[in-house]
Amino acid sequence: MATLATLAALHVTLVAPAPAAPPPNNPPVQPALPFPIPPLPPGFDPAFYRPTPESYLDKAPGELIAARQVNLANLSLLPVNVDAWQLSYRSTNTRGEAIPAVATVIKPRGYVADRPLFSYQIAEDSTGNYCMPSYQLQMGSIPATITGSTLVAAQFLEVQAALAQGWAVVVPDHQGPDSAYAAGPLAGRITLDGIRAAEHFDPMQLSGTQTRVGLMGYSGGAIATGHAAELRGEYAPELKVVGVAEGGIPADLTAALKLANGNLSAGLIMAGTLGVSREYPALRTFLEQHMNPLGRVMLIAKDQLCASYQAALFPFGNNLGMLDADPFSDPTVAETLAKTRMGQQVPDVPMYMYQANADWLIPVGPVNTVVDTYCQDPNARVEYTRDHFSEHLTLDPIGAPRALLWLKDRYAGAPVAAGCSTNDVGSMMLDPTTWQVWEQTAGAVLAAAFQQPIGSGR
């Protein structure tokens, strides 16, 4: 604590359609920290992460509060040669209240006219603010090997795959200022407002609301991505979203909770319950009233942990056994879980969805149900791939190349006919057209280690 304090001294429910952010009126951009001063974790940087309400209450969703340049790195050490900034902006919680949010915006060096924007929602899956992507992606941050933010470090490779295509990128801290892990409707709003903020930030050199936007996320990132897709038509109709890709989709938290009980995923899913309770007080009240002593200890222990430690703490645990009442028969819990369920609105944009049939963390059944729900609408445009030989962890890197290529077609204006298709495959890894994506990414990461720019000139 004393060390962080010393470092601090070195740093000077569905809502009505939210109005689009006003034309650019950017705040001054703070310069990047000089080497070797490390960035502060969000909890020690409240001026940026938790600004005073007076600084954003009168702003429109997506309007900027503050901006600063940052240096990004793989594993907190290997620099990535791109232009990058952190944006603090106004968003909205599920009660319609204004809240601050943060996103990292990135672009290849140089200017390219009509550059598309790729919104990538990393699977933070954590309850500690030091696990946020905006902190973990910075050079000099506490490494993921120590914090347990291994998913952030791993999925940053998918961000670099997008940068290698010449796309601009926005990575929102979609769990919000309270790290409300798995609170999907909140994450969807923060994601959409992050896109708004990126489009109106002058240094990104985008085309405002005419920017072609694609969204992508896997697992915990699919929570934000899927809800953003469902909310876009009402919450941010001005955004020109050309496609949404998501995999390992937590479509129904009730099903995930039931599957996790006594299984390997028990610790991580329990953290999701804690995260949702931070956005929905009724669930928090239920937990406080019905948790036994072991459950109370577990909630305290999981209060500020990143994904790897969440998963490692209490695997195969009897989560339901720590309650003296059945949560699924309690009206307040059922209502809360229903609010976080996907399938309440049909996305009005093309969707690419992929799921492992043998997923031990996120059951395939609710994903099938959501696809069927969407496809009852004759205007739905859904391509759904089920992989029979992958599981949750392996499908992320296996499925990402196909999702990126699908989005590349959307950016290029390739048409998507109305209707739905379901493709059952042995393994998405057997598609040779996808191999080039990781080859390009590996080359880009290697080049970045030698300070070569990623994605310039495209």
URMO-V513589 format. One record per residue. N is the residue number from 0. RES is the residue in one small letter. SS is DSSP state (H for helix, E for strand, - for the rest). PHI is phi in whole degrees, -180 to 180 (none if undefined). BURIAL is b if it has 24 or more other C-alpha atoms within 12 Angstrom, else e. Layout:
# URMO-V513589
n res ss phi burial
N RES SS PHI BURIAL
N RES SS PHI BURIAL
This chain:
# URMO-V513589
n res ss phi burial
0 m - none e
1 a H -62 e
2 t H -64 e
3 l H -65 e
4 a H -64 e
5 t H -66 e
6 l H -62 e
7 a H -60 e
8 a - -68 e
9 l - -87 e
10 h - -110 e
11 v - -55 e
12 t - none b
13 l - -34 b
14 v - -124 b
15 a - -64 e
16 p - -50 e
17 a - -80 b
18 p - -65 b
19 a - -65 b
20 a - -61 b
21 p - -68 e
22 p - -54 e
23 p - -52 b
24 n - -144 e
25 n - -72 b
26 p - -72 e
27 p - -58 e
28 v E -94 e
29 q E -72 e
30 p - -71 e
31 a - -67 b
32 l - -64 b
33 p - -73 e
34 f - -65 e
35 p - -108 e
36 i - -70 e
37 p - -80 b
38 p - -71 b
39 l - -83 b
40 p - -59 b
41 p H -52 b
42 g H -65 b
43 f H -105 b
44 d - -132 b
45 p H -66 e
46 a H -60 e
47 f H -93 b
48 y H -86 b
49 r - -135 b
50 p - -65 b
51 t - -63 e
52 p H -54 e
53 e H -61 e
54 s H -83 b
55 y - -140 b
56 l - -61 e
57 d - -94 e
58 k - -94 b
59 a - -82 b
60 p - -54 b
61 g - 91 b
62 e - -75 b
63 l E -74 b
64 i E -104 b
65 a E -155 b
66 a E -149 b
67 r E -153 b
68 q E -79 b
69 v - -137 b
70 n - -107 b
71 l E -104 b
72 a E -153 b
73 n E -79 b
74 l - 56 b
75 s - 67 b
76 l - -128 b
77 l E -90 b
78 p E -65 b
79 v - -113 b
80 n E -86 b
81 v - -143 b
82 d E -90 b
83 a E -147 b
84 w E -143 b
85 q E -105 b
86 l E -117 b
87 s E -101 b
88 y E -145 b
89 r E -88 b
90 s E -131 b
91 t E -140 b
92 n - -86 b
93 t - -76 b
94 r - -101 e
95 g - 80 e
96 e - -94 b
97 a E -71 b
98 i E -139 b
99 p E -86 b
100 a E -144 b
101 v E -133 b
102 a E -141 b
103 t E -101 b
104 v E -114 b
105 i E -139 b
106 k E -147 b
107 p - -62 b
108 r - -62 b
109 g - 90 e
110 y - -108 e
111 v - -133 e
112 a - -66 e
113 d - 57 e
114 r - -68 b
115 p - -77 b
116 l E -117 b
117 f E -112 b
118 s E -97 b
119 y E -110 b
120 q E -99 b
121 i - -73 b
122 a - -79 b
123 e - -67 b
124 d - 50 b
125 s - -141 b
126 t - -121 b
127 g - -109 b
128 n H -69 b
129 y H -75 b
130 c H -89 b
131 m - -61 b
132 p H -55 b
133 s H -60 b
134 y H -86 b
135 q H -65 b
136 l - -80 b
137 q E -80 b
138 m - -65 b
139 g - 88 b
140 s - -71 b
141 i - -62 b
142 p - -61 b
143 a H -62 b
144 t H -65 e
145 i H -99 e
146 t H -76 b
147 g - 91 b
148 s - -88 b
149 t H -67 b
150 l H -67 b
151 v H -62 b
152 a H -62 b
153 a H -69 b
154 q H -77 b
155 f H -63 b
156 l H -65 b
157 e H -70 b
158 v H -62 b
159 q H -69 b
160 a H -63 b
161 a H -70 b
162 l H -61 b
163 a H -63 b
164 q - -81 b
165 g - 91 b
166 w - -84 b
167 a E -80 b
168 v E -135 b
169 v E -125 b
170 v E -119 b
171 p E -81 b
172 d - -81 b
173 h - -73 b
174 q - -81 b
175 g - 83 b
176 p - -64 b
177 d - -101 b
178 s - 51 b
179 a - -83 b
180 y - -57 b
181 a - 79 b
182 a - -84 b
183 g H -56 b
184 p H -61 b
185 l H -65 b
186 a H -61 b
187 g H -63 b
188 r H -65 b
189 i H -62 b
190 t H -63 b
191 l H -65 b
192 d H -71 b
193 g H -64 b
194 i H -64 b
195 r H -58 b
196 a H -62 b
197 a H -63 b
198 e H -65 b
199 h - -103 b
200 f - -97 b
201 d H -50 b
202 p H -62 b
203 m H -73 b
204 q - 57 b
205 l - -97 b
206 s - -101 b
207 g H 62 b
208 t H -72 b
209 q H -87 e
210 t - -65 b
211 r - -74 b
212 v E -120 b
213 g E -123 b
214 l E -120 b
215 m E -154 b
216 g E -167 b
217 y E -128 b
218 s - 59 b
219 g H -58 b
220 g H -72 b
221 a H -72 b
222 i H -59 b
223 a H -66 b
224 t H -66 b
225 g H -64 b
226 h H -70 b
227 a H -62 b
228 a H -63 b
229 e H -72 b
230 l H -87 b
231 r H -52 b
232 g H -59 b
233 e H -96 b
234 y H -88 b
235 a - -141 b
236 p - -67 b
237 e - -78 b
238 l - -72 b
239 k - -91 b
240 v E -82 b
241 v E -98 b
242 g E -179 b
243 v E -134 b
244 a E -120 b
245 e E -148 b
246 g E -142 b
247 g - 54 b
248 i - -88 b
249 p - -78 b
250 a - -73 b
251 d - -144 b
252 l H -66 b
253 t H -59 b
254 a H -65 b
255 a H -66 b
256 l H -64 b
257 k H -68 b
258 l H -66 b
259 a H -74 b
260 n - -61 b
261 g - 79 b
262 n - -110 b
263 l - -57 b
264 s - -85 b
265 a H -57 b
266 g H -65 b
267 l H -70 b
268 i H -71 b
269 m H -62 b
270 a H -62 b
271 g H -63 b
272 t H -61 b
273 l H -62 b
274 g H -63 b
275 v H -62 b
276 s H -66 b
277 r H -75 b
278 e H -99 b
279 y - -122 b
280 p H -57 e
281 a H -63 e
282 l H -69 b
283 r H -61 b
284 t H -61 e
285 f H -61 b
286 l H -62 b
287 e H -65 b
288 q H -82 e
289 h H -119 e
290 m E -76 b
291 n - -81 e
292 p H -55 e
293 l H -63 e
294 g H -62 b
295 r H -64 e
296 v H -63 e
297 m H -65 b
298 l H -63 b
299 i H -67 e
300 a H -64 e
301 k - -93 b
302 d - -66 b
303 q - -141 b
304 l - -124 b
305 c - -85 b
306 a H -56 b
307 s H -62 b
308 y H -74 b
309 q H -61 b
310 a H -68 b
311 a H -78 e
312 l - -92 b
313 f - 75 b
314 p - -67 b
315 f - 61 e
316 g - -74 b
317 n - -91 b
318 n - -61 b
319 l H -68 b
320 g H -69 e
321 m H -88 b
322 l E -115 e
323 d - -97 e
324 a - -147 e
325 d - -77 e
326 p H -66 b
327 f H -77 e
328 s H -101 e
329 d - -83 e
330 p H -59 e
331 t H -70 e
332 v H -68 b
333 a H -60 e
334 e H -65 e
335 t H -63 b
336 l H -64 b
337 a H -64 b
338 k H -67 b
339 t - -93 b
340 r - -80 b
341 m - -79 b
342 g - 99 b
343 q - -83 b
344 q - -140 b
345 v - -89 b
346 p - -57 b
347 d - -98 b
348 v - -131 b
349 p - -63 b
350 m E -123 b
351 y E -119 b
352 m E -124 b
353 y E -143 b
354 q E -152 b
355 a E -84 b
356 n - -64 b
357 a - -99 e
358 d - -67 b
359 w - -90 b
360 l - -105 b
361 i - -120 b
362 p - -65 b
363 v H -74 b
364 g H -54 b
365 p H -63 b
366 v H -68 b
367 n H -56 b
368 t H -65 e
369 v H -64 b
370 v H -60 b
371 d H -61 b
372 t H -64 e
373 y H -58 b
374 c H -79 b
375 q - -70 e
376 d - -86 e
377 p - -64 e
378 n - -92 e
379 a - -65 b
380 r E -129 b
381 v E -132 b
382 e E -113 b
383 y E -120 b
384 t E -116 b
385 r E -109 b
386 d E -100 b
387 h - -89 b
388 f - -114 e
389 s - -99 b
390 e - -130 b
391 h H -62 b
392 l H -72 b
393 t H -76 b
394 l H -68 b
395 d H -58 b
396 p H -69 b
397 i H -72 b
398 g H -87 b
399 a H -58 b
400 p H -59 b
401 r H -64 b
402 a H -63 b
403 l H -67 b
404 l H -65 b
405 w H -62 b
406 l H -67 b
407 k H -59 b
408 d H -65 e
409 r H -66 b
410 y H -62 b
411 a - -78 e
412 g - 87 e
413 a - -62 e
414 p - -70 e
415 v - -124 b
416 a - -72 e
417 a - -64 e
418 g E 122 e
419 c E -130 b
420 s E -142 b
421 t E -122 e
422 n E -116 e
423 d E -98 e
424 v E -127 e
425 g - -65 e
426 s - -152 b
427 m H -63 b
428 m H -66 b
429 l H -82 e
430 d - -84 e
431 p H -66 e
432 t H -67 e
433 t H -89 b
434 w H -64 e
435 q H -63 e
436 v H -64 b
437 w H -73 b
438 e H -63 e
439 q H -64 b
440 t H -66 b
441 a H -60 e
442 g H -65 e
443 a H -67 b
444 v H -66 b
445 l H -64 b
446 a H -64 e
447 a H -64 b
448 a H -62 e
449 f - -105 e
450 q - 67 e
451 q - -84 e
452 p E -68 b
453 i - -100 b
454 g - 75 b
455 s - -72 b
456 g - 80 e
457 r - -95 e
